[in-house]
Amino acid sequence: MPEERPDAGSRIDEYVATLKSRIPQMEHGALDSRLDELLNDSSADENDVIAILAQEFDPQHNA
């Protein structure tokens, strides 16, 4: 079993908090749902999770 970095969850949590400050509140549920899907995907690492969330939810990333 690969060992994860202890701060991986906090980096994702910080990014999700940043995203929630940028997107309308009505989209927070979709973001949380997508985050859960990605966290349960054993093939997605921390960087994948952040990159996918950025592509799908970050208005600045898509600008």
N, C-alpha and C positions, 0 to 999 in steps of 0.2 A: 504494500500500500504506500503510495507516494506521500511524503511528508509535506504538509502545507505550511506556508509562512504564517506565523502567529498573528501578523497584522493584516492578513489578506481580507478578512471580514470587515475590519475597520476601514480599510481603503474603499471597499465597495460601499459600505454604509455612508461614508463621507460623500462619495460620488452621487449616491442616490439622494442624499439630502440636498446636494447642490442642484441636481435635476429637478427635484420637487420645488425648489425656489424659482426655477425658470419656467416651469410648465403650469398650466391652469390646474386648479385643485381637482377638477372633475376627471383629470387624466391620472391622478395619483393611484387609483385602484388598478388601472391597466398596467402602470409601471410596477406596482407591487406584485401583480400576478405574473408579469413577464420575468421579474427578478426571481420569483420562486421557481419558475420553469427552468431558468438558467442555472440556478444553484443546485437543482436536482439533476442536471445534465452532467454526468461524470466526465464527459469529453471537453467541457468548457472550463477553462481555468480563469483566474481572476482577471487577467487582461482581456480574455474573450468576453466575459460578462460585461465589463466596462465598455468595450468597443461596440458590442451589440446594442447595449442600452443607449450609447451615444448616437448610433445610427438611427435608432428607432424613436428616441424621445428628446434629444438635445436640439433645440431650435438653432443654437449657435453653431453646432456641428454641421447642420444641414444648410447653413447660409452660404 
